[in-house]
């Protein structure tokens, strides 16, 4: 009986000793670790309290810190850590953790090049383990293939743990603070209120839910939700990033651009679904947006955009399949400055990228032809593209007087934009003082060197381009508007462009004698001669060449054509001749001779600039002598004209039918003239429809056109100084006399 009591007393004492030991041991271990921390990790360490509850099998650590080498600045710290284990579950072959709790985690990671503020700890561990690693070296084992490594991920977790199941519940991290500093570039990323909530981690065929939330000190918050199946390796991730301040990236931008300031915010709402064994096959969908982007250049000027939104329907890298619901750009603004040294503000901005790179000692890897052959074709489509409220300004400092211009209200609209299939994009924009631009582009993104584009510019105020006129000719532009139509076809970067220019009411000021222009052009005389009765100038500029040729310049070709035209017209002498008495001719300085005609096209509905100019020059004599009288008599060969008119009508009807057009523009008219008589399709059409045209009807239409020309010419001439209703007449020769070989106005000069 006494032995039983003694045994119970001894057992109770042992239990008490174990409990006391378990209670006391953590304190002893804590004191030892703190006291010998420099020996263990090379850093000072702090642990306020360590407790172990043998009844609940809970370990708690309070107020923990590892300091920087200075011994005062925290490197890693936390307020409280707690873990609860259920040892009795081991009997059921289950590793059970009912709680992991961490509060107030703080860590600061500092990097300078390839060195970190914890490199000394790693070096110490490496030095301590060198000897043991050397002793423990064994013969190399057989190589494991990449396939075996990949298959290892698909092992059943219970098999990998020797038949044990794992249950980890209630994983919580709250109020964490993580700081990352790149001391070399001067960046600092501070994550505040970092929290993680995981109800349970399942090492079985069941999804583990993970939730992460944090805030950035500079602005923005991030939420991440993850579902992961340990057995199948399937995962699903939702990332929500709200108004992340992009100024956080400023230190890193210095390697790419030269700038003064950068601001804006990023928003992301993405869903990613896939498998760990083939991450590149994951499907991504969601939205990405940036707002309030503003890049301030070193000059103080800015480039930016109010909003860019991208809706992603699907993105799969492995399948090379990218489908975008929409790309919306709202409120973009930019500027282009061209300086006298030939550089632009873009060159200044990208100066860091343009610096010479050090040659790499290692040769570049060549692409494996077999790999290239296996690459999948890109499938990319943008269902909707929209750009609105966009403005671009340009400043050119190369002319003697700087050129400044702004294009506003730029809008771009496109749909079903494919990578390999030609698609259509429409662009519109507004110019100062009511000018407008429309552009229709058709081409494939995979081959931008092949495309069709039609450009139309209307009501372009020319006075804004006076700096160029002053620079190249010495004359400033004081007034005028221009219309421009251009049809461009490019194949493998070889462009063929048809352009027509229509200028109205253009005028220039006096020549600046202090300049040394590139072209010696009598602008006033040239423009005077070029203008028609309505104060218009119209001419065509064909352009051909290879866009990639460094010598090719679209604008240079157009400008050179204009200059050549002005020089040719301004320097061509005009002579006024006629059947006038020698006395009358001598008074006004008329040059007698046989060139008393103005050749015309009997099928033209109007006159050319040259025809109007010559007629106007002829009547200048009337202002010098009021006795003179001029009669412009129109003559042409009716028989030849009818045949030519018949052909023109057939070609016009053929063009409308084949091109499916009801109305024609100036480029269409030129295309009609270019139709060859021997063209098989046209010849067949003409043979079928020629009998439908009545000769008498055509003659009436031709005479009506002739009378319209007479009235147009008379109206123009009557606006000239010295011209009255009595001293100038314009008529058509009698029907029976319309046998003239060449179509012309014969000028008859007489004395009243």
GIGIBEL-V737962 format. One record per pair of residues at least 24 apart in sequence whose C-alpha atoms are under 10 Angstrom apart, sorted by sequence separation. I is the first residue (numbers start at 0). GAP is how many residues later the second one is. If there is no record, write none. Layout:
I:GAP
I:GAP
This chain:
25:24
26:24
42:24
43:24
57:24
58:24
59:24
77:24
78:24
79:24
80:24
171:24
172:24
190:24
191:24
192:24
204:24
205:24
206:24
218:24
219:24
220:24
241:24
242:24
243:24
264:24
265:24
266:24
285:24
286:24
287:24
304:24
305:24
306:24
307:24
386:24
387:24
405:24
406:24
407:24
418:24
419:24
420:24
421:24
433:24
434:24
435:24
457:24
458:24
459:24
479:24
480:24
481:24
647:24
650:24
657:24
706:24
726:24
24:25
25:25
26:25
40:25
41:25
42:25
43:25
57:25
58:25
77:25
78:25
79:25
170:25
171:25
172:25
189:25
190:25
191:25
202:25
203:25
204:25
205:25
206:25
218:25
219:25
240:25
241:25
242:25
264:25
265:25
285:25
286:25
304:25
305:25
306:25
385:25
386:25
387:25
405:25
406:25
417:25
418:25
419:25
420:25
421:25
433:25
434:25
456:25
457:25
458:25
478:25
479:25
480:25
505:25
647:25
650:25
705:25
706:25
726:25
23:26
24:26
25:26
41:26
42:26
43:26
44:26
56:26
57:26
58:26
76:26
77:26
78:26
170:26
171:26
189:26
190:26
191:26
201:26
202:26
203:26
204:26
205:26
206:26
208:26
210:26
214:26
217:26
218:26
219:26
240:26
241:26
263:26
264:26
265:26
284:26
285:26
286:26
304:26
305:26
385:26
386:26
404:26
405:26
416:26
417:26
418:26
419:26
420:26
421:26
430:26
432:26
433:26
434:26
456:26
457:26
478:26
479:26
480:26
504:26
538:26
650:26
705:26
725:26
22:27
23:27
24:27
41:27
42:27
43:27
44:27
56:27
57:27
76:27
77:27
78:27
169:27
170:27
171:27
188:27
189:27
190:27
193:27
195:27
197:27
200:27
201:27
202:27
203:27
204:27
206:27
207:27
208:27
209:27
210:27
211:27
212:27
213:27
214:27
215:27
216:27
217:27
218:27
239:27
240:27
241:27
263:27
264:27
265:27
284:27
285:27
303:27
304:27
305:27
384:27
385:27
386:27
404:27
408:27
409:27
410:27
411:27
412:27
413:27
416:27
417:27
418:27
419:27
425:27
427:27
429:27
430:27
431:27
432:27
433:27
455:27
456:27
457:27
477:27
478:27
479:27
503:27
504:27
647:27
653:27
654:27
22:28
23:28
42:28
43:28
45:28
55:28
56:28
57:28
76:28
77:28
169:28
170:28
188:28
189:28
190:28
192:28
193:28
194:28
195:28
196:28
197:28
200:28
201:28
202:28
203:28
204:28
206:28
208:28
212:28
215:28
216:28
217:28
218:28
239:28
240:28
262:28
263:28
264:28
283:28
284:28
285:28
303:28
304:28
384:28
385:28
406:28
407:28
409:28
411:28
416:28
417:28
418:28
421:28
422:28
423:28
424:28
425:28
426:28
427:28
428:28
429:28
430:28
431:28
432:28
455:28
456:28
477:28
478:28
479:28
502:28
503:28
506:28
589:28
653:28
656:28
21:29
22:29
36:29
44:29
55:29
56:29
75:29
76:29
77:29
168:29
169:29
170:29
187:29
188:29
189:29
190:29
191:29
195:29
200:29
201:29
206:29
214:29
215:29
217:29
218:29
238:29
239:29
240:29
262:29
263:29
264:29
283:29
284:29
285:29
302:29
303:29
304:29
383:29
384:29
385:29
406:29
421:29
423:29
427:29
430:29
431:29
454:29
455:29
456:29
476:29
477:29
478:29
504:29
505:29
652:29
653:29
702:29
21:30
22:30
43:30
44:30
46:30
49:30
51:30
55:30
56:30
75:30
76:30
167:30
168:30
169:30
170:30
187:30
190:30
217:30
237:30
238:30
239:30
262:30
263:30
282:30
283:30
284:30
302:30
303:30
383:30
384:30
406:30
421:30
429:30
430:30
454:30
455:30
476:30
477:30
478:30
503:30
504:30
505:30
646:30
653:30
21:31
22:31
29:31
37:31
44:31
45:31
46:31
47:31
48:31
49:31
50:31
51:31
52:31
55:31
74:31
75:31
76:31
167:31
168:31
169:31
190:31
216:31
237:31
238:31
239:31
261:31
262:31
263:31
282:31
283:31
284:31
301:31
302:31
303:31
382:31
383:31
384:31
432:31
453:31
454:31
455:31
475:31
476:31
477:31
503:31
504:31
505:31
589:31
650:31
653:31
21:32
33:32
42:32
44:32
46:32
47:32
49:32
51:32
73:32
74:32
75:32
167:32
168:32
215:32
237:32
238:32
261:32
262:32
281:32
282:32
283:32
301:32
302:32
381:32
382:32
383:32
384:32
431:32
453:32
454:32
474:32
475:32
476:32
477:32
502:32
503:32
504:32
587:32
588:32
601:32
649:32
650:32
652:32
653:32
702:32
18:33
25:33
73:33
74:33
75:33
166:33
167:33
168:33
236:33
237:33
238:33
260:33
261:33
262:33
281:33
282:33
283:33
300:33
301:33
302:33
381:33
382:33
383:33
452:33
453:33
454:33
474:33
475:33
476:33
502:33
503:33
587:33
601:33
649:33
652:33
18:34
19:34
25:34
73:34
74:34
166:34
167:34
236:34
237:34
260:34
261:34
280:34
281:34
282:34
300:34
380:34
381:34
382:34
452:34
453:34
473:34
474:34
475:34
501:34
502:34
503:34
586:34
587:34
597:34
599:34
601:34
650:34
18:35
25:35
72:35
74:35
165:35
166:35
167:35
235:35
236:35
237:35
259:35
260:35
261:35
280:35
281:35
282:35
380:35
381:35
382:35
451:35
452:35
453:35
473:35
474:35
475:35
501:35
502:35
529:35
587:35
588:35
596:35
597:35
598:35
599:35
600:35
601:35
649:35
650:35
653:35
709:35
17:36
18:36
165:36
166:36
177:36
235:36
236:36
258:36
259:36
260:36
279:36
280:36
281:36
282:36
379:36
380:36
381:36
451:36
452:36
473:36
474:36
475:36
500:36
501:36
502:36
529:36
584:36
587:36
595:36
596:36
597:36
598:36
599:36
601:36
649:36
652:36
164:37
165:37
166:37
176:37
178:37
234:37
235:37
236:37
258:37
259:37
260:37
278:37
279:37
280:37
281:37
284:37
286:37
379:37
380:37
381:37
450:37
451:37
452:37
473:37
474:37
500:37
501:37
525:37
528:37
586:37
587:37
596:37
598:37
648:37
649:37
164:38
165:38
173:38
175:38
176:38
177:38
178:38
234:38
235:38
257:38
258:38
259:38
278:38
279:38
280:38
282:38
283:38
284:38
285:38
286:38
288:38
293:38
379:38
380:38
390:38
450:38
451:38
469:38
472:38
473:38
474:38
499:38
500:38
501:38
526:38
527:38
575:38
586:38
602:38
57:39
163:39
164:39
170:39
171:39
172:39
173:39
174:39
176:39
233:39
234:39
235:39
257:39
258:39
259:39
260:39
278:39
279:39
280:39
282:39
284:39
285:39
286:39
287:39
288:39
289:39
290:39
291:39
292:39
293:39
294:39
378:39
379:39
380:39
385:39
389:39
390:39
449:39
450:39
451:39
468:39
469:39
472:39
473:39
499:39
500:39
525:39
526:39
529:39
573:39
574:39
575:39
601:39
602:39
646:39
649:39
56:40
57:40
62:40
64:40
67:40
171:40
173:40
176:40
233:40
234:40
256:40
257:40
258:40
259:40
261:40
263:40
277:40
279:40
284:40
288:40
290:40
291:40
378:40
379:40
380:40
384:40
385:40
386:40
387:40
388:40
449:40
450:40
473:40
474:40
498:40
499:40
500:40
522:40
525:40
528:40
529:40
568:40
573:40
584:40
587:40
600:40
601:40
645:40
649:40
57:41
58:41
59:41
60:41
61:41
62:41
63:41
64:41
65:41
232:41
233:41
234:41
258:41
259:41
260:41
261:41
262:41
263:41
267:41
269:41
270:41
377:41
378:41
379:41
385:41
387:41
448:41
449:41
450:41
461:41
469:41
470:41
473:41
498:41
499:41
518:41
524:41
525:41
527:41
528:41
568:41
572:41
573:41
575:41
576:41
583:41
602:41
648:41
57:42
59:42
64:42
74:42
160:42
232:42
233:42
259:42
261:42
263:42
264:42
265:42
266:42
267:42
268:42
269:42
271:42
377:42
447:42
448:42
449:42
450:42
460:42
461:42
465:42
469:42
472:42
473:42
474:42
497:42
498:42
499:42
520:42
523:42
524:42
525:42
526:42
527:42
574:42
575:42
601:42
602:42
649:42
74:43
231:43
232:43
233:43
258:43
263:43
270:43
271:43
376:43
447:43
448:43
449:43
451:43
453:43
455:43
458:43
459:43
460:43
461:43
462:43
465:43
471:43
472:43
473:43
497:43
498:43
519:43
520:43
522:43
525:43
526:43
528:43
573:43
574:43
575:43
583:43
584:43
601:43
646:43
649:43
231:44
232:44
233:44
234:44
245:44
271:44
300:44
446:44
447:44
448:44
449:44
450:44
451:44
452:44
453:44
454:44
455:44
456:44
457:44
458:44
461:44
462:44
470:44
471:44
472:44
473:44
496:44
497:44
498:44
518:44
521:44
522:44
524:44
525:44
568:44
573:44
575:44
583:44
645:44
648:44
156:45
157:45
219:45
221:45
223:45
225:45
231:45
232:45
233:45
244:45
245:45
446:45
447:45
448:45
449:45
451:45
453:45
458:45
460:45
461:45
462:45
469:45
470:45
471:45
472:45
473:45
496:45
497:45
518:45
520:45
521:45
524:45
525:45
575:45
602:45
156:46
157:46
218:46
219:46
220:46
221:46
222:46
223:46
224:46
225:46
226:46
227:46
228:46
229:46
235:46
237:46
239:46
242:46
243:46
244:46
245:46
246:46
298:46
434:46
436:46
438:46
446:46
448:46
469:46
470:46
471:46
472:46
473:46
474:46
476:46
495:46
496:46
497:46
520:46
523:46
524:46
525:46
155:47
156:47
219:47
223:47
225:47
227:47
228:47
234:47
235:47
236:47
237:47
238:47
239:47
240:47
241:47
242:47
243:47
245:47
297:47
434:47
435:47
436:47
437:47
438:47
439:47
440:47
441:47
442:47
469:47
470:47
471:47
472:47
473:47
474:47
475:47
495:47
496:47
519:47
520:47
521:47
522:47
645:47
68:48
155:48
156:48
227:48
233:48
237:48
239:48
242:48
296:48
434:48
468:48
469:48
470:48
471:48
472:48
473:48
474:48
494:48
495:48
496:48
518:48
521:48
579:48
645:48
67:49
68:49
155:49
296:49
298:49
471:49
472:49
473:49
474:49
494:49
495:49
520:49
521:49
579:49
645:49
648:49
67:50
297:50
298:50
468:50
472:50
493:50
494:50
495:50
520:50
579:50
68:51
296:51
297:51
343:51
493:51
494:51
578:51
296:52
343:52
492:52
493:52
494:52
577:52
642:52
645:52
295:53
343:53
492:53
493:53
641:53
644:53
341:54
468:54
481:54
483:54
485:54
487:54
489:54
491:54
492:54
493:54
641:54
644:54
319:55
320:55
325:55
326:55
331:55
341:55
479:55
480:55
481:55
482:55
484:55
485:55
486:55
487:55
488:55
489:55
490:55
491:55
492:55
493:55
642:55
318:56
319:56
320:56
321:56
322:56
323:56
324:56
325:56
326:56
327:56
328:56
329:56
330:56
331:56
332:56
333:56
334:56
335:56
336:56
337:56
338:56
339:56
340:56
341:56
479:56
481:56
483:56
485:56
487:56
489:56
491:56
492:56
638:56
641:56
644:56
317:57
318:57
319:57
320:57
321:57
322:57
323:57
324:57
325:57
326:57
327:57
328:57
329:57
330:57
331:57
332:57
333:57
334:57
335:57
336:57
337:57
338:57
339:57
340:57
489:57
496:57
500:57
640:57
641:57
644:57
189:58
317:58
318:58
319:58
320:58
321:58
322:58
323:58
324:58
325:58
326:58
327:58
328:58
329:58
330:58
331:58
332:58
333:58
334:58
335:58
336:58
337:58
338:58
339:58
640:58
188:59
316:59
318:59
319:59
320:59
321:59
322:59
323:59
324:59
325:59
326:59
327:59
328:59
329:59
330:59
331:59
332:59
333:59
334:59
335:59
336:59
337:59
338:59
339:59
404:59
494:59
498:59
641:59
187:60
188:60
318:60
319:60
320:60
321:60
322:60
323:60
324:60
325:60
326:60
327:60
328:60
329:60
330:60
331:60
332:60
333:60
334:60
335:60
336:60
337:60
338:60
339:60
403:60
404:60
638:60
641:60
186:61
187:61
316:61
323:61
328:61
336:61
402:61
403:61
500:61
637:61
640:61
186:62
402:62
186:63
187:63
315:63
338:63
401:63
402:63
403:63
93:64
185:64
186:64
314:64
337:64
401:64
402:64
637:64
115:65
184:65
185:65
186:65
314:65
337:65
379:65
400:65
401:65
402:65
637:65
94:66
115:66
184:66
185:66
313:66
336:66
400:66
401:66
93:67
115:67
183:67
184:67
336:67
399:67
400:67
92:68
99:68
104:68
184:68
335:68
377:68
398:68
399:68
400:68
92:69
93:69
94:69
95:69
96:69
97:69
98:69
99:69
100:69
101:69
102:69
103:69
104:69
105:69
106:69
107:69
108:69
109:69
110:69
111:69
112:69
181:69
184:69
312:69
335:69
397:69
398:69
400:69
401:69
538:69
92:70
93:70
94:70
95:70
96:70
97:70
98:70
99:70
100:70
101:70
102:70
103:70
104:70
105:70
106:70
107:70
108:70
109:70
110:70
111:70
112:70
181:70
184:70
311:70
312:70
334:70
396:70
397:70
398:70
399:70
400:70
537:70
538:70
635:70
92:71
93:71
94:71
95:71
96:71
97:71
98:71
99:71
100:71
101:71
102:71
103:71
104:71
105:71
106:71
107:71
108:71
109:71
110:71
111:71
112:71
310:71
334:71
395:71
398:71
399:71
536:71
537:71
634:71
91:72
92:72
93:72
94:72
95:72
96:72
97:72
98:72
99:72
100:72
101:72
102:72
103:72
104:72
105:72
106:72
107:72
108:72
109:72
110:72
111:72
112:72
309:72
310:72
333:72
334:72
395:72
398:72
399:72
536:72
633:72
91:73
92:73
93:73
94:73
95:73
96:73
97:73
98:73
99:73
100:73
101:73
102:73
103:73
104:73
105:73
106:73
107:73
108:73
109:73
110:73
111:73
156:73
157:73
310:73
397:73
398:73
535:73
633:73
89:74
96:74
101:74
109:74
110:74
111:74
155:74
156:74
309:74
531:74
532:74
534:74
42:75
89:75
110:75
154:75
155:75
309:75
332:75
531:75
532:75
633:75
88:76
110:76
153:76
154:76
155:76
531:76
532:76
633:76
42:77
109:77
152:77
153:77
154:77
331:77
332:77
530:77
531:77
632:77
41:78
42:78
88:78
109:78
152:78
153:78
154:78
330:78
331:78
529:78
530:78
531:78
631:78
40:79
41:79
108:79
152:79
153:79
307:79
330:79
529:79
530:79
531:79
532:79
40:80
41:80
108:80
152:80
528:80
529:80
531:80
532:80
39:81
40:81
41:81
107:81
329:81
527:81
528:81
529:81
530:81
531:81
631:81
40:82
41:82
107:82
328:82
528:82
529:82
530:82
631:82
40:83
41:83
84:83
305:83
328:83
528:83
529:83
532:83
39:84
40:84
83:84
304:84
305:84
327:84
528:84
529:84
531:84
38:85
39:85
83:85
105:85
304:85
327:85
527:85
528:85
105:86
304:86
82:87
326:87
471:87
528:87
39:88
82:88
104:88
105:88
257:88
528:88
103:89
104:89
256:89
257:89
258:89
259:89
302:89
325:89
81:90
103:90
104:90
256:90
257:90
258:90
324:90
325:90
472:90
102:91
103:91
256:91
257:91
258:91
324:91
471:91
80:92
102:92
256:92
257:92
258:92
323:92
101:93
255:93
256:93
257:93
323:93
629:93
101:94
255:94
256:94
257:94
628:94
100:95
254:95
255:95
256:95
257:95
322:95
628:95
78:96
100:96
253:96
254:96
255:96
256:96
625:96
629:96
630:96
631:96
632:96
633:96
634:96
635:96
77:97
78:97
253:97
254:97
255:97
256:97
321:97
448:97
615:97
619:97
622:97
623:97
624:97
625:97
628:97
629:97
630:97
631:97
632:97
633:97
634:97
635:97
637:97
640:97
77:98
99:98
253:98
254:98
255:98
448:98
603:98
614:98
618:98
621:98
622:98
623:98
625:98
628:98
629:98
630:98
631:98
632:98
633:98
634:98
636:98
637:98
76:99
77:99
252:99
253:99
448:99
602:99
605:99
614:99
617:99
618:99
621:99
622:99
627:99
628:99
629:99
630:99
631:99
632:99
633:99
634:99
635:99
637:99
638:99
639:99
76:100
98:100
601:100
604:100
605:100
611:100
615:100
616:100
619:100
620:100
621:100
622:100
626:100
627:100
628:100
629:100
630:100
631:100
632:100
633:100
634:100
636:100
637:100
638:100
639:100
98:101
601:101
603:101
604:101
611:101
614:101
615:101
618:101
619:101
620:101
621:101
625:101
631:101
632:101
635:101
636:101
637:101
639:101
75:102
97:102
602:102
603:102
605:102
606:102
610:102
614:102
615:102
618:102
619:102
620:102
621:102
634:102
635:102
636:102
637:102
640:102
96:103
601:103
602:103
604:103
605:103
615:103
616:103
618:103
619:103
634:103
635:103
636:103
637:103
96:104
601:104
604:104
605:104
611:104
615:104
618:104
633:104
634:104
635:104
636:104
603:105
606:105
611:105
615:105
621:105
634:105
635:105
636:105
637:105
605:106
606:106
621:106
633:106
634:106
635:106
636:106
601:107
604:107
605:107
634:107
635:107
618:108
634:108
635:108
599:109
618:109
633:109
634:109
635:109
633:110
634:110
632:111
633:111
634:111
631:112
632:112
633:112
631:113
632:113
633:113
630:114
631:114
632:114
399:115
630:115
631:115
632:115
630:116
631:116
399:117
629:117
630:117
631:117
629:118
630:118
628:119
629:119
630:119
628:120
629:120
627:121
628:121
629:121
153:122
627:122
628:122
629:122
152:123
153:123
626:123
627:123
628:123
152:124
626:124
627:124
151:125
625:125
626:125
149:126
150:126
624:126
625:126
149:127
539:127
149:128
617:129
614:130
617:131
614:132
610:134
601:140
600:141
601:141
599:142
600:142
601:142
598:143
599:143
600:143
598:144
599:144
597:145
598:145
599:145
596:146
597:146
598:146
596:147
597:147
598:147
595:148
596:148
597:148
595:149
596:149
597:149
595:150
596:150
594:151
595:151
596:151
594:152
595:152
595:153
584:164
583:165
584:165
499:166
583:166
584:166
498:167
499:167
583:167
498:168
577:168
578:168
579:168
580:168
582:168
497:169
577:169
578:169
579:169
580:169
576:170
577:170
578:170
579:170
580:170
575:171
576:171
577:171
578:171
579:171
497:172
576:172
577:172
578:172
575:173
533:178
532:179
484:180
486:180
532:180
484:181
485:181
532:181
484:182
532:182
533:182
532:183
531:184
532:184
532:186
532:187
